[in-house]
Amino acid sequence: MSKMLSFDNVELYYDHVYALKGVSVELHEGEIVALIGANGAGKSSILRAITGLQKIRSGSITYLGERLDVSPAAAIVRRGIAMVPEGRRVFPLMSVRDNLMMGAFTRSDKAGIARSLESILTRFPRLRERYSQQASTLSGVNSR
């Protein structure tokens, strides 16, 4: 399996407080990976570093052999890397369809977008049933 993502001796701070200290990880194509740990262990910090939402102080992050940590967050999203925050948050005044389409905001391949959307609706048939429904009316939604 080829290496997809590499964290090499990454250090990340919030002000003067260490969030990550010397973290090194390699992820390979085809792997399924879970970040597990206590509150404050650095799980979200790792994801924020990968997505460019928090700049690292030292070390490097590479994706498919190219440095990721030097790219702005918008460029990282265009590469297909994003973080979905916890909390069941949606754009409450938009439809289910429009919320799903936000995931394709940076894409221009209409046929590919249609395939991705169909894949999601097949995997989650309840979303197809509620496709035109305002997202804030879905059960379990936290619209804050």
A tleap script that builds the chain and sets N, CA, C and O, in Angstrom:
source leaprc.protein.ff14SB
mol = sequence {
  NMET SER LYS MET LEU SER PHE ASP ASN VAL
  GLU LEU TYR TYR ASP HIE VAL TYR ALA LEU
  LYS GLY VAL SER VAL GLU LEU HIE GLU GLY
  GLU ILE VAL ALA LEU ILE GLY ALA ASN GLY
  ALA GLY LYS SER SER ILE LEU ARG ALA ILE
  THR GLY LEU GLN LYS ILE ARG SER GLY SER
  ILE THR TYR LEU GLY GLU ARG LEU ASP VAL
  SER PRO ALA ALA ALA ILE VAL ARG ARG GLY
  ILE ALA MET VAL PRO GLU GLY ARG ARG VAL
  PHE PRO LEU MET SER VAL ARG ASP ASN LEU
  MET MET GLY ALA PHE THR ARG SER ASP LYS
  ALA GLY ILE ALA ARG SER LEU GLU SER ILE
  LEU THR ARG PHE PRO ARG LEU ARG GLU ARG
  TYR SER GLN GLN ALA SER THR LEU SER GLY
  VAL ASN SER CARG
}
set mol.1.N position { 0.834 -1.190 0.000 }
set mol.1.CA position { 0.000 0.000 0.000 }
set mol.1.C position { 0.876 1.249 0.000 }
set mol.1.O position { 1.900 1.309 0.680 }
set mol.2.N position { 0.454 2.237 -0.772 }
set mol.2.CA position { 1.238 3.469 -0.852 }
set mol.2.C position { 0.840 4.452 0.252 }
set mol.2.O position { -0.308 4.487 0.696 }
set mol.3.N position { 1.809 5.237 0.672 }
set mol.3.CA position { 1.591 6.217 1.729 }
set mol.3.C position { 0.747 7.373 1.186 }
set mol.3.O position { 1.070 7.954 0.149 }
set mol.4.N position { -0.327 7.697 1.890 }
set mol.4.CA position { -1.180 8.812 1.489 }
set mol.4.C position { -0.904 10.056 2.318 }
set mol.4.O position { -0.731 11.146 1.772 }
set mol.5.N position { -0.862 9.897 3.627 }
set mol.5.CA position { -0.739 11.030 4.528 }
set mol.5.C position { 0.353 10.743 5.538 }
set mol.5.O position { 0.426 9.651 6.101 }
set mol.6.N position { 1.194 11.727 5.761 }
set mol.6.CA position { 2.291 11.560 6.705 }
set mol.6.C position { 2.402 12.770 7.614 }
set mol.6.O position { 2.457 13.911 7.155 }
set mol.7.N position { 2.434 12.506 8.875 }
set mol.7.CA position { 2.694 13.489 9.932 }
set mol.7.C position { 4.102 13.202 10.399 }
set mol.7.O position { 4.369 12.093 10.861 }
set mol.8.N position { 5.011 14.149 10.301 }
set mol.8.CA position { 6.396 13.894 10.705 }
set mol.8.C position { 6.836 14.884 11.780 }
set mol.8.O position { 7.107 16.051 11.497 }
set mol.9.N position { 6.899 14.398 13.005 }
set mol.9.CA position { 7.393 15.177 14.145 }
set mol.9.C position { 6.666 16.520 14.288 }
set mol.9.O position { 7.296 17.562 14.473 }
set mol.10.N position { 5.352 16.479 14.200 }
set mol.10.CA position { 4.532 17.689 14.209 }
set mol.10.C position { 4.379 18.240 15.621 }
set mol.10.O position { 4.100 17.511 16.573 }
set mol.11.N position { 4.573 19.552 15.722 }
set mol.11.CA position { 4.308 20.276 16.959 }
set mol.11.C position { 3.320 21.387 16.660 }
set mol.11.O position { 3.455 22.121 15.681 }
set mol.12.N position { 2.327 21.490 17.523 }
set mol.12.CA position { 1.273 22.479 17.347 }
set mol.12.C position { 0.975 23.087 18.713 }
set mol.12.O position { 0.876 22.383 19.718 }
set mol.13.N position { 0.836 24.390 18.726 }
set mol.13.CA position { 0.553 25.119 19.956 }
set mol.13.C position { -0.738 25.902 19.808 }
set mol.13.O position { -1.117 26.299 18.706 }
set mol.14.N position { -1.407 26.120 20.929 }
set mol.14.CA position { -2.450 27.118 21.046 }
set mol.14.C position { -1.871 28.158 21.999 }
set mol.14.O position { -1.743 27.911 23.198 }
set mol.15.N position { -1.529 29.297 21.466 }
set mol.15.CA position { -0.757 30.319 22.187 }
set mol.15.C position { 0.565 29.698 22.633 }
set mol.15.O position { 1.406 29.375 21.794 }
set mol.16.N position { 0.757 29.531 23.927 }
set mol.16.CA position { 2.020 28.970 24.407 }
set mol.16.C position { 1.852 27.568 24.987 }
set mol.16.O position { 2.741 27.057 25.668 }
set mol.17.N position { 0.713 26.957 24.712 }
set mol.17.CA position { 0.406 25.634 25.265 }
set mol.17.C position { 0.531 24.580 24.164 }
set mol.17.O position { -0.065 24.708 23.095 }
set mol.18.N position { 1.323 23.530 24.449 }
set mol.18.CA position { 1.455 22.421 23.507 }
set mol.18.C position { 0.115 21.727 23.316 }
set mol.18.O position { -0.566 21.410 24.292 }
set mol.19.N position { -0.262 21.491 22.085 }
set mol.19.CA position { -1.406 20.633 21.779 }
set mol.19.C position { -0.882 19.318 21.209 }
set mol.19.O position { -1.408 18.248 21.513 }
set mol.20.N position { 0.163 19.408 20.376 }
set mol.20.CA position { 0.820 18.231 19.803 }
set mol.20.C position { 2.316 18.407 19.970 }
set mol.20.O position { 2.857 19.474 19.681 }
set mol.21.N position { 2.975 17.381 20.427 }
set mol.21.CA position { 4.413 17.458 20.650 }
set mol.21.C position { 5.082 16.243 20.013 }
set mol.21.O position { 5.021 15.135 20.544 }
set mol.22.N position { 5.719 16.469 18.873 }
set mol.22.CA position { 6.470 15.418 18.204 }
set mol.22.C position { 5.632 14.267 17.675 }
set mol.22.O position { 6.060 13.114 17.745 }
set mol.23.N position { 4.447 14.554 17.147 }
set mol.23.CA position { 3.551 13.510 16.648 }
set mol.23.C position { 3.990 13.070 15.249 }
set mol.23.O position { 4.176 13.895 14.355 }
set mol.24.N position { 4.151 11.760 15.080 }
set mol.24.CA position { 4.490 11.181 13.783 }
set mol.24.C position { 3.538 10.025 13.497 }
set mol.24.O position { 3.380 9.116 14.313 }
set mol.25.N position { 2.905 10.075 12.323 }
set mol.25.CA position { 1.936 9.053 11.921 }
set mol.25.C position { 2.002 8.907 10.410 }
set mol.25.O position { 2.201 9.894 9.702 }
set mol.26.N position { 1.837 7.688 9.907 }
set mol.26.CA position { 1.707 7.452 8.466 }
set mol.26.C position { 0.401 6.720 8.209 }
set mol.26.O position { 0.077 5.743 8.883 }
set mol.27.N position { -0.340 7.205 7.226 }
set mol.27.CA position { -1.579 6.557 6.801 }
set mol.27.C position { -1.400 6.100 5.359 }
set mol.27.O position { -0.894 6.844 4.519 }
set mol.28.N position { -1.819 4.870 5.083 }
set mol.28.CA position { -1.634 4.299 3.748 }
set mol.28.C position { -2.964 4.129 3.030 }
set mol.28.O position { -4.014 3.989 3.656 }
set mol.29.N position { -2.899 4.144 1.729 }
set mol.29.CA position { -4.081 3.981 0.889 }
set mol.29.C position { -4.821 2.715 1.277 }
set mol.29.O position { -4.217 1.657 1.452 }
set mol.30.N position { -6.148 2.834 1.411 }
set mol.30.CA position { -6.981 1.681 1.730 }
set mol.30.C position { -7.183 1.438 3.215 }
set mol.30.O position { -8.026 0.624 3.593 }
set mol.31.N position { -6.431 2.124 4.065 }
set mol.31.CA position { -6.578 1.932 5.502 }
set mol.31.C position { -7.796 2.694 6.025 }
set mol.31.O position { -8.182 3.734 5.490 }
set mol.32.N position { -8.374 2.159 7.061 }
set mol.32.CA position { -9.407 2.864 7.811 }
set mol.32.C position { -8.791 3.158 9.163 }
set mol.32.O position { -8.311 2.252 9.846 }
set mol.33.N position { -8.803 4.419 9.549 }
set mol.33.CA position { -8.110 4.853 10.755 }
set mol.33.C position { -9.086 5.575 11.672 }
set mol.33.O position { -9.948 6.325 11.215 }
set mol.34.N position { -8.938 5.341 12.971 }
set mol.34.CA position { -9.726 6.053 13.974 }
set mol.34.C position { -8.774 6.734 14.947 }
set mol.34.O position { -7.769 6.151 15.354 }
set mol.35.N position { -9.091 7.961 15.313 }
set mol.35.CA position { -8.354 8.667 16.363 }
set mol.35.C position { -9.152 8.511 17.644 }
set mol.35.O position { -10.287 8.977 17.744 }
set mol.36.N position { -8.553 7.858 18.613 }
set mol.36.CA position { -9.234 7.583 19.873 }
set mol.36.C position { -8.381 8.120 21.008 }
set mol.36.O position { -7.162 7.944 21.009 }
set mol.37.N position { -9.008 8.767 21.967 }
set mol.37.CA position { -8.284 9.261 23.124 }
set mol.37.C position { -9.157 10.127 23.992 }
set mol.37.O position { -10.264 10.511 23.614 }
set mol.38.N position { -8.644 10.424 25.147 }
set mol.38.CA position { -9.364 11.250 26.115 }
set mol.38.C position { -9.490 12.680 25.613 }
set mol.38.O position { -8.804 13.085 24.675 }
set mol.39.N position { -10.372 13.436 26.249 }
set mol.39.CA position { -10.453 14.869 25.959 }
set mol.39.C position { -9.081 15.492 26.177 }
set mol.39.O position { -8.411 15.214 27.171 }
set mol.40.N position { -8.671 16.336 25.235 }
set mol.40.CA position { -7.388 17.013 25.367 }
set mol.40.C position { -6.198 16.204 24.886 }
set mol.40.O position { -5.055 16.640 25.029 }
set mol.41.N position { -6.447 15.030 24.317 }
set mol.41.CA position { -5.346 14.177 23.869 }
set mol.41.C position { -4.747 14.628 22.534 }
set mol.41.O position { -3.643 14.207 22.188 }
set mol.42.N position { -5.454 15.477 21.778 }
set mol.42.CA position { -4.926 16.001 20.531 }
set mol.42.C position { -5.631 15.528 19.274 }
set mol.42.O position { -5.169 15.818 18.170 }
set mol.43.N position { -6.738 14.808 19.407 }
set mol.43.CA position { -7.449 14.292 18.235 }
set mol.43.C position { -7.899 15.419 17.302 }
set mol.43.O position { -7.600 15.402 16.108 }
set mol.44.N position { -8.607 16.383 17.849 }
set mol.44.CA position { -9.087 17.506 17.033 }
set mol.44.C position { -7.928 18.352 16.535 }
set mol.44.O position { -7.991 18.888 15.429 }
set mol.45.N position { -6.883 18.482 17.317 }
set mol.45.CA position { -5.711 19.255 16.889 }
set mol.45.C position { -5.053 18.625 15.674 }
set mol.45.O position { -4.613 19.337 14.772 }
set mol.46.N position { -4.978 17.296 15.637 }
set mol.46.CA position { -4.429 16.598 14.467 }
set mol.46.C position { -5.277 16.913 13.238 }
set mol.46.O position { -4.741 17.235 12.178 }
set mol.47.N position { -6.596 16.820 13.377 }
set mol.47.CA position { -7.487 17.098 12.245 }
set mol.47.C position { -7.416 18.559 11.824 }
set mol.47.O position { -7.444 18.862 10.631 }
set mol.48.N position { -7.325 19.463 12.786 }
set mol.48.CA position { -7.218 20.896 12.467 }
set mol.48.C position { -5.909 21.190 11.743 }
set mol.48.O position { -5.865 22.055 10.868 }
set mol.49.N position { -4.846 20.481 12.100 }
set mol.49.CA position { -3.558 20.662 11.412 }
set mol.49.C position { -3.638 20.138 9.983 }
set mol.49.O position { -3.163 20.794 9.056 }
set mol.50.N position { -4.233 18.968 9.796 }
set mol.50.CA position { -4.353 18.379 8.455 }
set mol.50.C position { -5.158 19.288 7.536 }
set mol.50.O position { -4.797 19.474 6.374 }
set mol.51.N position { -6.251 19.859 8.051 }
set mol.51.CA position { -7.141 20.670 7.228 }
set mol.51.C position { -6.698 22.127 7.109 }
set mol.51.O position { -7.349 22.921 6.430 }
set mol.52.N position { -5.599 22.476 7.762 }
set mol.52.CA position { -5.079 23.831 7.671 }
set mol.52.C position { -5.811 24.838 8.539 }
set mol.52.O position { -5.591 26.042 8.409 }
set mol.53.N position { -6.675 24.363 9.421 }
set mol.53.CA position { -7.398 25.271 10.304 }
set mol.53.C position { -6.525 25.745 11.456 }
set mol.53.O position { -6.826 26.753 12.095 }
set mol.54.N position { -5.450 25.025 11.719 }
set mol.54.CA position { -4.486 25.441 12.733 }
set mol.54.C position { -3.096 25.178 12.164 }
set mol.54.O position { -2.796 24.055 11.760 }
set mol.55.N position { -2.258 26.188 12.129 }
set mol.55.CA position { -0.908 26.047 11.590 }
set mol.55.C position { -0.003 25.349 12.594 }
set mol.55.O position { -0.072 25.611 13.795 }
set mol.56.N position { 0.844 24.461 12.095 }
set mol.56.CA position { 1.787 23.769 12.963 }
set mol.56.C position { 3.011 24.649 13.194 }
set mol.56.O position { 3.334 25.503 12.369 }
set mol.57.N position { 3.685 24.435 14.313 }
set mol.57.CA position { 4.874 25.215 14.623 }
set mol.57.C position { 6.106 24.579 13.982 }
set mol.57.O position { 6.992 25.282 13.495 }
set mol.58.N position { 6.155 23.249 13.984 }
set mol.58.CA position { 7.294 22.569 13.370 }
set mol.58.C position { 6.866 21.183 12.916 }
set mol.58.O position { 5.776 20.710 13.240 }
set mol.59.N position { 7.752 20.541 12.157 }
set mol.59.CA position { 7.436 19.257 11.560 }
set mol.59.C position { 6.853 19.450 10.175 }
set mol.59.O position { 6.937 20.540 9.609 }
set mol.60.N position { 6.261 18.396 9.624 }
set mol.60.CA position { 5.654 18.506 8.294 }
set mol.60.C position { 4.480 17.555 8.166 }
set mol.60.O position { 4.409 16.518 8.825 }
set mol.61.N position { 3.559 17.947 7.291 }
set mol.61.CA position { 2.416 17.110 6.944 }
set mol.61.C position { 2.424 16.984 5.434 }
set mol.61.O position { 2.394 17.995 4.732 }
set mol.62.N position { 2.464 15.764 4.920 }
set mol.62.CA position { 2.447 15.553 3.473 }
set mol.62.C position { 1.239 14.704 3.098 }
set mol.62.O position { 0.811 13.821 3.841 }
set mol.63.N position { 0.710 15.003 1.926 }
set mol.63.CA position { -0.415 14.255 1.365 }
set mol.63.C position { -0.045 13.895 -0.061 }
set mol.63.O position { 0.214 14.770 -0.887 }
set mol.64.N position { -0.022 12.605 -0.343 }
set mol.64.CA position { 0.372 12.099 -1.660 }
set mol.64.C position { 1.710 12.690 -2.100 }
set mol.64.O position { 1.893 13.039 -3.266 }
set mol.65.N position { 2.640 12.797 -1.152 }
set mol.65.CA position { 3.999 13.244 -1.441 }
set mol.65.C position { 4.193 14.745 -1.505 }
set mol.65.O position { 5.319 15.198 -1.710 }
set mol.66.N position { 3.142 15.537 -1.336 }
set mol.66.CA position { 3.261 16.992 -1.390 }
set mol.66.C position { 2.981 17.587 -0.016 }
set mol.66.O position { 2.097 17.119 0.702 }
set mol.67.N position { 3.741 18.625 0.348 }
set mol.67.CA position { 3.551 19.289 1.635 }
set mol.67.C position { 2.152 19.880 1.721 }
set mol.67.O position { 1.709 20.603 0.828 }
set mol.68.N position { 1.481 19.565 2.793 }
set mol.68.CA position { 0.138 20.071 3.027 }
set mol.68.C position { 0.159 21.238 4.004 }
set mol.68.O position { -0.665 22.148 3.910 }
set mol.69.N position { 1.099 21.210 4.938 }
set mol.69.CA position { 1.118 22.195 6.017 }
set mol.69.C position { 1.493 23.599 5.560 }
set mol.69.O position { 1.389 24.546 6.339 }
set mol.70.N position { 1.921 23.748 4.331 }
set mol.70.CA position { 2.249 25.078 3.811 }
set mol.70.C position { 1.103 25.665 2.980 }
set mol.70.O position { 1.204 26.779 2.467 }
set mol.71.N position { 0.017 24.905 2.854 }
set mol.71.CA position { -1.123 25.334 2.033 }
set mol.71.C position { -2.199 25.977 2.896 }
set mol.71.O position { -2.401 25.579 4.043 }
set mol.72.N position { -2.894 26.974 2.342 }
set mol.72.CA position { -4.042 27.534 3.070 }
set mol.72.C position { -5.196 26.528 3.097 }
set mol.72.O position { -5.275 25.636 2.253 }
set mol.73.N position { -6.087 26.686 4.079 }
set mol.73.CA position { -7.204 25.755 4.250 }
set mol.73.C position { -8.039 25.607 2.975 }
set mol.73.O position { -8.458 24.497 2.648 }
set mol.74.N position { -8.287 26.693 2.257 }
set mol.74.CA position { -9.100 26.622 1.037 }
set mol.74.C position { -8.456 25.719 -0.015 }
set mol.74.O position { -9.159 24.993 -0.717 }
set mol.75.N position { -7.148 25.756 -0.129 }
set mol.75.CA position { -6.446 24.894 -1.090 }
set mol.75.C position { -6.520 23.434 -0.658 }
set mol.75.O position { -6.587 22.537 -1.498 }
set mol.76.N position { -6.509 23.201 0.634 }
set mol.76.CA position { -6.602 21.831 1.154 }
set mol.76.C position { -7.989 21.261 0.864 }
set mol.76.O position { -8.112 20.091 0.503 }
set mol.77.N position { -9.023 22.070 1.017 }
set mol.77.CA position { -10.385 21.633 0.695 }
set mol.77.C position { -10.479 21.271 -0.780 }
set mol.77.O position { -11.099 20.268 -1.134 }
set mol.78.N position { -9.868 22.080 -1.646 }
set mol.78.CA position { -9.903 21.790 -3.088 }
set mol.78.C position { -9.221 20.466 -3.411 }
set mol.78.O position { -9.500 19.876 -4.455 }
set mol.79.N position { -8.343 19.991 -2.551 }
set mol.79.CA position { -7.692 18.687 -2.742 }
set mol.79.C position { -8.575 17.549 -2.257 }
set mol.79.O position { -8.209 16.381 -2.392 }
set mol.80.N position { -9.735 17.875 -1.694 }
set mol.80.CA position { -10.678 16.852 -1.254 }
set mol.80.C position { -10.554 16.494 0.215 }
set mol.80.O position { -11.093 15.476 0.648 }
set mol.81.N position { -9.856 17.308 0.987 }
set mol.81.CA position { -9.667 17.037 2.413 }
set mol.81.C position { -10.477 18.043 3.205 }
set mol.81.O position { -10.321 19.252 3.031 }
set mol.82.N position { -11.338 17.547 4.073 }
set mol.82.CA position { -12.167 18.427 4.894 }
set mol.82.C position { -12.444 17.752 6.228 }
set mol.82.O position { -12.258 16.545 6.386 }
set mol.83.N position { -12.886 18.546 7.169 }
set mol.83.CA position { -13.231 18.050 8.498 }
set mol.83.C position { -14.693 18.349 8.736 }
set mol.83.O position { -15.149 19.469 8.507 }
set mol.84.N position { -15.428 17.353 9.195 }
set mol.84.CA position { -16.833 17.541 9.530 }
set mol.84.C position { -16.922 17.646 11.042 }
set mol.84.O position { -16.655 16.674 11.749 }
set mol.85.N position { -17.293 18.815 11.546 }
set mol.85.CA position { -17.325 18.981 13.000 }
set mol.85.C position { -18.427 18.163 13.647 }
set mol.85.O position { -19.441 17.851 13.024 }
set mol.86.N position { -18.209 17.825 14.904 }
set mol.86.CA position { -19.224 17.100 15.655 }
set mol.86.C position { -20.390 18.021 15.967 }
set mol.86.O position { -20.306 19.231 15.758 }
set mol.87.N position { -21.459 17.459 16.458 }
set mol.87.CA position { -22.556 18.276 16.947 }
set mol.87.C position { -23.765 18.306 16.034 }
set mol.87.O position { -24.718 19.028 16.328 }
set mol.88.N position { -23.772 17.563 14.950 }
set mol.88.CA position { -24.935 17.491 14.059 }
set mol.88.C position { -25.341 18.851 13.526 }
set mol.88.O position { -26.527 19.099 13.304 }
set mol.89.N position { -24.390 19.725 13.321 }
set mol.89.CA position { -24.709 21.065 12.841 }
set mol.89.C position { -24.987 21.045 11.340 }
set mol.89.O position { -24.318 20.349 10.576 }
set mol.90.N position { -25.972 21.811 10.945 }
set mol.90.CA position { -26.326 21.961 9.541 }
set mol.90.C position { -26.576 23.435 9.278 }
set mol.90.O position { -26.593 24.244 10.205 }
set mol.91.N position { -26.768 23.779 8.030 }
set mol.91.CA position { -27.241 25.112 7.682 }
set mol.91.C position { -28.764 25.040 7.817 }
set mol.91.O position { -29.436 24.522 6.924 }
set mol.92.N position { -29.311 25.547 8.910 }
set mol.92.CA position { -30.701 25.250 9.267 }
set mol.92.C position { -31.754 25.761 8.301 }
set mol.92.O position { -32.800 25.127 8.156 }
set mol.93.N position { -31.520 26.876 7.640 }
set mol.93.CA position { -32.539 27.443 6.754 }
set mol.93.C position { -32.459 26.898 5.336 }
set mol.93.O position { -33.272 27.250 4.481 }
set mol.94.N position { -31.479 26.039 5.089 }
set mol.94.CA position { -31.311 25.441 3.760 }
set mol.94.C position { -31.932 24.045 3.754 }
set mol.94.O position { -32.118 23.434 4.806 }
set mol.95.N position { -32.248 23.554 2.571 }
set mol.95.CA position { -32.807 22.207 2.450 }
set mol.95.C position { -31.724 21.159 2.673 }
set mol.95.O position { -30.531 21.462 2.684 }
set mol.96.N position { -32.167 19.931 2.849 }
set mol.96.CA position { -31.229 18.813 2.950 }
set mol.96.C position { -30.364 18.781 1.695 }
set mol.96.O position { -29.148 18.604 1.780 }
set mol.97.N position { -30.989 18.951 0.528 }
set mol.97.CA position { -30.252 18.948 -0.734 }
set mol.97.C position { -29.158 20.014 -0.729 }
set mol.97.O position { -28.007 19.733 -1.065 }
set mol.98.N position { -29.522 21.228 -0.349 }
set mol.98.CA position { -28.552 22.318 -0.369 }
set mol.98.C position { -27.418 22.082 0.634 }
set mol.98.O position { -26.268 22.425 0.356 }
set mol.99.N position { -27.732 21.501 1.797 }
set mol.99.CA position { -26.686 21.158 2.752 }
set mol.99.C position { -25.724 20.139 2.157 }
set mol.99.O position { -24.509 20.265 2.312 }
set mol.100.N position { -26.260 19.132 1.479 }
set mol.100.CA position { -25.400 18.127 0.848 }
set mol.100.C position { -24.555 18.746 -0.265 }
set mol.100.O position { -23.386 18.397 -0.430 }
set mol.101.N position { -25.143 19.654 -1.018 }
set mol.101.CA position { -24.419 20.284 -2.121 }
set mol.101.C position { -23.288 21.193 -1.623 }
set mol.101.O position { -22.356 21.472 -2.377 }
set mol.102.N position { -23.350 21.651 -0.391 }
set mol.102.CA position { -22.257 22.452 0.171 }
set mol.102.C position { -20.957 21.655 0.178 }
set mol.102.O position { -19.867 22.221 0.101 }
set mol.103.N position { -21.086 20.342 0.271 }
set mol.103.CA position { -19.903 19.484 0.236 }
set mol.103.C position { -19.224 19.465 -1.118 }
set mol.103.O position { -18.078 19.028 -1.229 }
set mol.104.N position { -19.904 19.927 -2.140 }
set mol.104.CA position { -19.346 19.960 -3.493 }
set mol.104.C position { -19.022 21.386 -3.927 }
set mol.104.O position { -18.830 21.648 -5.115 }
set mol.105.N position { -18.962 22.297 -2.977 }
set mol.105.CA position { -18.786 23.719 -3.269 }
set mol.105.C position { -17.578 23.995 -4.158 }
set mol.105.O position { -17.651 24.852 -5.038 }
set mol.106.N position { -16.477 23.293 -3.951 }
set mol.106.CA position { -15.262 23.563 -4.722 }
set mol.106.C position { -15.155 22.711 -5.979 }
set mol.106.O position { -14.195 22.847 -6.739 }
set mol.107.N position { -16.129 21.835 -6.207 }
set mol.107.CA position { -16.066 20.949 -7.362 }
set mol.107.C position { -16.762 21.567 -8.570 }
set mol.107.O position { -17.689 22.364 -8.430 }
set mol.108.N position { -16.296 21.184 -9.762 }
set mol.108.CA position { -16.929 21.685 -10.981 }
set mol.108.C position { -17.366 20.543 -11.901 }
set mol.108.O position { -17.963 20.791 -12.949 }
set mol.109.N position { -17.075 19.302 -11.524 }
set mol.109.CA position { -17.415 18.145 -12.357 }
set mol.109.C position { -18.848 17.689 -12.077 }
set mol.109.O position { -19.084 16.887 -11.174 }
set mol.110.N position { -19.803 18.206 -12.859 }
set mol.110.CA position { -21.220 17.967 -12.604 }
set mol.110.C position { -21.572 16.487 -12.561 }
set mol.110.O position { -22.361 16.067 -11.715 }
set mol.111.N position { -21.006 15.698 -13.450 }
set mol.111.CA position { -21.306 14.260 -13.460 }
set mol.111.C position { -20.772 13.595 -12.193 }
set mol.111.O position { -21.438 12.737 -11.614 }
set mol.112.N position { -19.589 13.984 -11.768 }
set mol.112.CA position { -19.005 13.429 -10.547 }
set mol.112.C position { -19.796 13.826 -9.314 }
set mol.112.O position { -19.986 13.022 -8.401 }
set mol.113.N position { -20.254 15.064 -9.292 }
set mol.113.CA position { -21.080 15.533 -8.175 }
set mol.113.C position { -22.367 14.725 -8.118 }
set mol.113.O position { -22.789 14.305 -7.041 }
set mol.114.N position { -22.985 14.507 -9.258 }
set mol.114.CA position { -24.225 13.729 -9.305 }
set mol.114.C position { -23.991 12.307 -8.800 }
set mol.114.O position { -24.821 11.767 -8.068 }
set mol.115.N position { -22.864 11.694 -9.185 }
set mol.115.CA position { -22.539 10.341 -8.706 }
set mol.115.C position { -22.327 10.324 -7.196 }
set mol.115.O position { -22.799 9.422 -6.503 }
set mol.116.N position { -21.615 11.327 -6.695 }
set mol.116.CA position { -21.371 11.405 -5.250 }
set mol.116.C position { -22.685 11.580 -4.486 }
set mol.116.O position { -22.914 10.926 -3.468 }
set mol.117.N position { -23.530 12.454 -4.980 }
set mol.117.CA position { -24.818 12.699 -4.343 }
set mol.117.C position { -25.666 11.434 -4.333 }
set mol.117.O position { -26.272 11.093 -3.317 }
set mol.118.N position { -25.707 10.745 -5.456 }
set mol.118.CA position { -26.472 9.495 -5.536 }
set mol.118.C position { -25.923 8.446 -4.568 }
set mol.118.O position { -26.687 7.708 -3.945 }
set mol.119.N position { -24.611 8.386 -4.445 }
set mol.119.CA position { -23.983 7.454 -3.499 }
set mol.119.C position { -24.412 7.762 -2.066 }
set mol.119.O position { -24.714 6.849 -1.297 }
set mol.120.N position { -24.437 9.028 -1.711 }
set mol.120.CA position { -24.848 9.432 -0.363 }
set mol.120.C position { -26.315 9.079 -0.132 }
set mol.120.O position { -26.665 8.538 0.917 }
set mol.121.N position { -27.171 9.383 -1.102 }
set mol.121.CA position { -28.598 9.131 -0.947 }
set mol.121.C position { -28.910 7.644 -0.922 }
set mol.121.O position { -29.894 7.227 -0.312 }
set mol.122.N position { -28.085 6.844 -1.576 }
set mol.122.CA position { -28.241 5.390 -1.519 }
set mol.122.C position { -27.817 4.871 -0.150 }
set mol.122.O position { -28.471 3.999 0.424 }
set mol.123.N position { -26.733 5.407 0.358 }
set mol.123.CA position { -26.216 4.988 1.666 }
set mol.123.C position { -27.123 5.451 2.809 }
set mol.123.O position { -27.241 4.771 3.829 }
set mol.124.N position { -27.763 6.612 2.634 }
set mol.124.CA position { -28.640 7.179 3.661 }
set mol.124.C position { -30.010 7.477 3.044 }
set mol.124.O position { -30.311 8.633 2.745 }
set mol.125.N position { -30.837 6.456 2.853 }
set mol.125.CA position { -32.118 6.636 2.144 }
set mol.125.C position { -33.066 7.623 2.826 }
set mol.125.O position { -33.905 8.221 2.153 }
set mol.126.N position { -32.956 7.806 4.133 }
set mol.126.CA position { -33.821 8.765 4.818 }
set mol.126.C position { -33.563 10.181 4.304 }
set mol.126.O position { -34.482 10.999 4.276 }
set mol.127.N position { -32.332 10.484 3.900 }
set mol.127.CA position { -32.035 11.804 3.331 }
set mol.127.C position { -32.760 12.006 2.008 }
set mol.127.O position { -33.202 13.112 1.697 }
set mol.128.N position { -32.882 10.926 1.227 }
set mol.128.CA position { -33.622 11.030 -0.042 }
set mol.128.C position { -35.087 11.372 0.243 }
set mol.128.O position { -35.688 12.180 -0.464 }
set mol.129.N position { -35.659 10.751 1.285 }
set mol.129.CA position { -37.049 11.010 1.645 }
set mol.129.C position { -37.254 12.465 2.070 }
set mol.129.O position { -38.334 13.027 1.884 }
set mol.130.N position { -36.226 13.059 2.632 }
set mol.130.CA position { -36.328 14.410 3.171 }
set mol.130.C position { -35.532 15.429 2.351 }
set mol.130.O position { -35.182 16.497 2.853 }
set mol.131.N position { -35.257 15.105 1.135 }
set mol.131.CA position { -34.373 15.861 0.250 }
set mol.131.C position { -34.719 17.350 0.163 }
set mol.131.O position { -33.821 18.192 0.163 }
set mol.132.N position { -36.000 17.677 0.089 }
set mol.132.CA position { -36.430 19.071 -0.060 }
set mol.132.C position { -36.793 19.715 1.267 }
set mol.132.O position { -37.130 20.898 1.310 }
set mol.133.N position { -36.730 18.962 2.330 }
set mol.133.CA position { -37.104 19.446 3.658 }
set mol.133.C position { -36.058 20.422 4.201 }
set mol.133.O position { -34.862 20.261 3.959 }
set mol.134.N position { -36.521 21.433 4.934 }
set mol.134.CA position { -35.602 22.368 5.582 }
set mol.134.C position { -34.803 21.600 6.635 }
set mol.134.O position { -35.376 20.864 7.438 }
set mol.135.N position { -33.492 21.771 6.630 }
set mol.135.CA position { -32.602 20.982 7.476 }
set mol.135.C position { -32.890 21.146 8.966 }
set mol.135.O position { -32.692 20.204 9.733 }
set mol.136.N position { -33.351 22.313 9.389 }
set mol.136.CA position { -33.605 22.536 10.814 }
set mol.136.C position { -34.744 21.683 11.350 }
set mol.136.O position { -34.889 21.538 12.563 }
set mol.137.N position { -35.555 21.117 10.462 }
set mol.137.CA position { -36.689 20.308 10.901 }
set mol.137.C position { -36.324 18.837 11.067 }
set mol.137.O position { -37.169 18.038 11.470 }
set mol.138.N position { -35.089 18.467 10.766 }
set mol.138.CA position { -34.660 17.075 10.926 }
set mol.138.C position { -34.508 16.730 12.401 }
set mol.138.O position { -34.104 17.568 13.208 }
set mol.139.N position { -34.832 15.509 12.739 }
set mol.139.CA position { -34.683 15.038 14.112 }
set mol.139.C position { -33.209 15.022 14.506 }
set mol.139.O position { -32.357 14.580 13.735 }
set mol.140.N position { -32.916 15.506 15.711 }
set mol.140.CA position { -31.560 15.444 16.226 }
set mol.140.C position { -30.640 16.548 15.763 }
set mol.140.O position { -29.459 16.547 16.109 }
set mol.141.N position { -31.146 17.492 14.991 }
set mol.141.CA position { -30.306 18.561 14.464 }
set mol.141.C position { -30.056 19.618 15.522 }
set mol.141.O position { -30.968 20.051 16.227 }
set mol.142.N position { -28.806 20.020 15.616 }
set mol.142.CA position { -28.411 21.131 16.474 }
set mol.142.C position { -28.080 22.273 15.541 }
set mol.142.O position { -27.028 22.250 14.903 }
set mol.143.N position { -28.927 23.260 15.440 }
set mol.143.CA position { -28.740 24.330 14.447 }
set mol.143.C position { -28.004 25.538 14.995 }
set mol.143.O position { -27.976 26.578 14.336 }
set mol.144.N position { -27.410 25.442 16.170 }
set mol.144.CA position { -26.662 26.566 16.740 }
set mol.144.C position { -25.426 26.870 15.950 }
set mol.144.O position { -24.683 27.789 16.296 }
savepdb mol mol.pdb
quit
